[in-house]
Amino acid sequence: MDEVFGRYRLRGLLGAGGMGEVYRAYDTELDREIAIKILPAQASVDHTFEQRFRREARIAASLGDPHVVPIHDSGEIDGRLFIAMQLSDGQDLATELKRGPMSPDRAVIDTDTNRVSSTIAVSNGPSHVVLDQRTQLAFVTGAGTNTVSIVDGESRTVTRTIAVGESPRSIAVDPDSHTVYVANSADSTLSVIEPGTKNPASIRTGKGPENVAVDTKTHTVYVTNGGDNTVSVIKRS
């Protein structure tokens, strides 16, 4: 296969699903091998699919983590949306397991760089954690104490513990404002922890909030509410 798609040359299909086809490709401008995800032609005319695809590109591009594939570019070519990303060679776990059970030495990684380097005591019942990449602060929810522990990644110590709503269920951070949002399922609130604050603001959401996410471009906060099957949309300046 050698098909031209804008500045990219598609060299083989890597996989396909409901939200796109992923190809091994060559970037002719930057002279490198990449992976490119393209929204199928039949889905390009569906406005809902288009919105979901664009949202996926924005969210993926906002993440910075060794376990998340870096996004190089996204846009539209000949009426088809695409996301260009780093190419990761190798087999997926499903393919590996089709060959049979994995031996312990393959299934377990035990090297100097893949081990527990330290253990930090946080609030009772830690359930969720989010990392602010720029400040190197980790925010850990404590379901047993209705608190969030702030962990300094450099010193590896808990610098502060902040009280939030009842039964913190999910947590997210805005990397630009460094504001942390905590969805509290028992009292149906969203705790807003601004940098340096001791007492976070509380916003009412729908019933039983379960997940929270932040659009890093518009700073809009989305909260899914399992108790009444709604999504709370909170626009932040």
C-alpha positions in Angstrom: 0.0 0.0 0.0 1.3 3.5 -0.9 -1.5 6.0 -0.9 -1.1 9.8 -0.8 -3.0 11.6 1.9 -2.0 15.3 1.9 1.6 15.5 3.0 1.4 11.9 4.3 2.0 8.6 2.5 -0.1 5.8 3.9 1.9 2.6 3.9 -0.4 0.0 5.6 -3.4 -0.4 7.8 -2.6 -1.0 11.5 -6.1 -1.3 12.8 -9.7 -0.1 12.5 -12.6 0.7 14.8 -15.8 2.6 15.1 -13.9 5.9 15.4 -11.4 5.6 12.7 -8.7 3.7 10.8 -5.1 3.8 11.9 -2.3 3.6 9.3 1.4 3.4 9.3 2.4 6.5 7.3 5.4 8.6 6.3 5.4 12.4 6.9 7.0 13.9 3.8 7.6 17.3 5.4 9.3 16.1 8.6 10.9 13.0 7.1 9.7 10.5 9.7 7.5 7.4 10.2 4.2 8.1 12.0 0.8 6.6 12.8 -2.2 8.4 11.5 -5.8 8.0 12.5 -8.4 8.9 9.8 -12.1 9.3 10.3 -13.9 6.9 7.8 -15.5 8.7 4.8 -19.0 7.4 5.8 -18.6 8.9 9.3 -17.2 12.2 8.1 -20.7 13.4 7.1 -22.1 12.6 10.6 -21.8 15.8 12.7 -21.8 13.8 16.0 -18.8 11.7 14.9 -17.0 14.8 13.7 -17.4 16.5 17.1 -16.3 13.4 18.9 -13.2 13.0 16.7 -12.2 16.6 17.1 -12.7 16.4 20.9 -10.5 13.2 21.0 -7.8 15.1 19.2 -7.9 18.1 21.6 -8.0 15.9 24.7 -5.1 13.6 23.5 -3.0 16.6 22.6 -3.4 18.2 26.0 -2.0 15.1 27.8 1.7 14.7 28.6 2.5 11.3 30.0 5.0 8.5 29.0 2.0 6.1 28.7 0.1 8.4 26.3 1.1 8.5 22.6 2.2 12.0 21.7 0.1 13.9 19.1 2.0 15.6 16.2 -0.8 17.2 14.3 -4.5 17.0 13.5 -6.9 18.6 11.0 -8.7 17.9 7.8 -7.5 16.7 4.4 -9.9 16.3 1.4 -12.9 16.4 3.8 -11.6 13.7 6.1 -10.4 14.4 9.7 -7.1 13.0 10.9 -4.9 12.7 13.9 -1.1 12.2 13.3 0.8 10.7 16.2 4.0 8.9 17.2 4.3 5.4 15.8 4.8 2.8 18.4 6.1 -0.5 17.0 5.3 -3.8 18.5 2.4 -6.1 19.2 -0.7 -5.3 21.3 -1.5 -7.4 24.3 -4.4 -9.1 22.7 -2.2 -10.4 19.9 0.4 -11.6 22.3 -2.1 -13.5 24.4 -3.4 -15.3 21.2 0.0 -17.1 21.2 -0.8 -18.6 24.6 -0.1 -17.7 28.3 2.8 -15.4 28.9 5.7 -16.6 31.0 6.3 -14.8 34.3 9.5 -13.2 33.0 7.6 -11.6 30.1 4.5 -10.7 32.0 6.3 -9.0 35.0 8.8 -6.2 34.5 11.4 -6.0 37.2 14.1 -3.5 36.3 15.8 -0.6 38.0 13.5 1.8 36.1 10.2 -0.1 36.6 9.8 -0.5 40.3 8.4 1.2 43.4 11.0 3.8 44.3 9.2 5.2 47.4 5.9 5.0 49.3 4.1 8.1 50.6 1.4 8.1 53.2 -1.8 10.0 52.1 -5.3 10.3 53.4 -7.4 7.3 54.2 -8.9 5.5 51.2 -6.9 6.9 48.3 -8.9 6.2 45.1 -8.0 8.7 42.3 -4.9 10.6 41.4 -4.1 13.3 38.8 -0.8 15.0 38.0 -0.2 18.6 37.2 2.8 18.2 34.8 4.0 21.8 35.0 4.0 22.1 38.8 4.9 18.4 39.4 2.2 18.2 42.0 0.0 15.1 42.4 -3.5 15.4 43.8 -4.9 12.3 45.5 -8.5 11.9 46.6 -9.1 10.3 50.0 -12.6 8.7 49.9 -12.4 7.7 53.6 -11.7 11.3 54.8 -13.3 13.4 52.1 -10.0 15.1 51.4 -7.4 15.7 48.6 -3.8 15.2 49.5 -1.3 17.4 47.5 2.0 15.5 46.9 5.2 17.3 45.8 6.8 15.1 43.2 10.3 16.4 43.8 10.4 16.1 47.6 7.9 13.1 47.6 6.0 14.5 50.6 2.4 15.6 51.2 2.5 19.4 51.4 -1.2 20.0 52.1 -4.5 18.2 52.7 -7.7 19.9 51.6 -11.2 19.1 52.7 -13.6 18.5 49.8 -17.2 17.2 49.4 -18.5 13.9 50.4 -17.2 10.7 48.7 -14.8 12.3 46.1 -15.3 10.1 43.0 -13.2 11.7 40.2 -10.5 14.4 39.8 -9.1 16.5 37.0 -6.7 19.4 36.6 -6.6 22.3 34.2 -2.9 22.5 33.2 -3.1 26.2 32.3 -4.7 27.6 35.5 -3.6 24.7 37.7 -7.1 24.5 39.0 -8.2 21.1 40.3 -11.8 19.8 40.1 -13.1 17.0 42.3 -16.5 15.4 41.7 -18.1 14.4 45.0 -20.8 11.7 44.5 -22.5 11.7 47.9 -23.4 15.4 48.1 -23.6 16.0 44.3 -21.0 18.8 44.3 -17.9 19.8 42.4 -15.0 21.1 44.6 -12.9 23.7 42.8 -9.4 23.9 44.2 -7.6 27.1 43.0 -3.8 27.4 43.4 -2.9 28.4 47.0 -6.5 28.0 48.3 -7.3 26.5 51.7 -11.0 26.3 51.3 -12.2 25.2 47.8 -15.3 26.5 46.2 -18.3 24.2 45.9 -20.6 24.0 42.8 -23.8 22.0 42.7 -23.9 19.4 39.9 -26.5 16.8 38.8 -27.2 13.9 41.1 -24.3 11.5 41.9 -21.4 12.9 39.8 -19.1 10.2 38.7 -16.5 11.7 36.3 -15.0 15.1 35.6 -13.0 16.3 32.6 -11.6 19.7 31.5 -11.4 21.1 28.0 -8.0 22.8 28.1 -8.7 25.2 25.3 -12.0 26.6 26.5 -11.5 25.8 30.3 -15.0 24.2 30.2 -15.6 21.5 32.9 -17.8 18.5 32.1 -19.2 16.3 34.9 -21.2 13.1 34.2 -23.9 12.5 36.8 -24.9 8.8 37.1 -27.8 9.6 39.5 -29.9 11.4 37.0 -28.2 10.6 33.7 -27.1 14.1 33.0 -23.9 16.0 32.1 -23.2 19.3 34.0 -21.3 21.8 31.8 -19.5 24.5 33.8 -17.8 27.3 31.8 -14.8 28.8 33.6 -13.0 32.0 32.7 
